[in-house]
Amino acid sequence: MSVRKNRISVIITAVFFGLVILFTSLAIAKHTSHSCTGENGHVCAGISQLHNYTETVGTASAPGFYRIAAVILLIAVFSALCRGFSFSDPVTLKVRLID
């Protein structure tokens, strides 16, 4: 996948999630001042579902990010261990370049 297609797909995904959260918030704001018939009403149940969804979207991204960061860190450490550490100063690096 080219860089341009990757950027476009990321932008489309970000806009989609932004619009979902925006319209969910607008729906909640629209129905906050309704005349409630009790907790079993359709509007109250819908508001409760929308509220739970926005909380889930907000908290679900953090653990996923930490998992991805941990995997990337483990890959970086593992690849560094496999290649071996070489403590070199600028002089030895220059000698290697000349050879």
Beta strands, then each sheet from edge to edge (+ up, - down):
end
